[in-house]
Amino acid sequence: MQEDAGKEALFLKVVSALDELRPFLHEDGGDLEIVDITAEKVLKIQFVGACSSCSMNDMTFKNGVEDAIMRLVPEIARVEPVNFTLNV
């Protein structure tokens, strides 16, 4: 039971962090969705709307999304996009 509460608290922290980024994504017609937070604390997210096909989604992910999540939710071990491949 305590594990479920911990996972829910982590989920809420991630949502709060993403909410800080959303206004910038909404300006360009995009958004983010949480796909999963694994038992290993890997956050899997996907860009939606205009962000899903944007040629700059690599940079947005690395310099915005990943950086913000890792800073605001240090419990997350890694952030992985699910609907595009990083070209880094």
N, C-alpha and C positions, 0 to 999 in steps of 0.2 A: 504494500500500500504506500509506504514512504517513497519507494522508487517512482511510482506514478506521480506523486506530488512533486518530486524533484524534476521529472521530465516536463511536467506542466509548467513549473517555474522557469525552467530553461527556455521552453517554447515562448513563454510570455516575454522574457528578456530579449529573445531574438526578434519577436514581433515589434517590441518597442524600439530596438535598434533600426530595424527596417523602416519603421514609421518616420524616423529622422531623415532617411534617404528618399522616401517616396515623393515628396514635393518636387525634387529635382527630376526624377524620372517622369512624373506626371506632366511636367512642362513639355516633354518631348513625346507624349502619348504612350508612355510605357509604365511598367510596374514590375514587381517581383512577387513570386509566390514561393512559400516554403513547401518543398516536396517531402522532406523527411529530416529528422534528426536521429541519427543512428545511435546504437548503444555505445559506440566508440566516440560519440559526440562530434560526428561529422555532419555538418549542415549541408543539405542538398537543396539548392534553390534553382528556380528558372526565371528567366526574363519573360515577360508577356507583353502583348501589344507591340508598339513600334520598337521597343527594346529587343525583342526576340530576333529581329532581322537586321538590326543596326550594325553597320560595319565597325562601330566604335565600342561594341559590347565587351570586347576583351579589356580595353582600357577602363571602361566604367566598372567592370568587375574587379580588376586588380587594384586600381587606385581609389575606388570608392566603396564598393560593396564589401569586398573582402577585408579591406583595411578597417572600415567602420565596425564590422562584426567582430573582428579579432580584438579591437580596442574596447568596444562596449560590452562584449560578452566573452571574457577571457576563458570561460569554461569550454568554449567551442575549440576543438582541436584543429579543425580544418573546414574550409568552405569549398564546396564543389558545385560548379554549374552543371545542370543536366541537359540543357537544350542547345548547347554549343560547345565547341572545343577551344580551349585556350591556345592562342598562338604566341606563347611567350617563350 
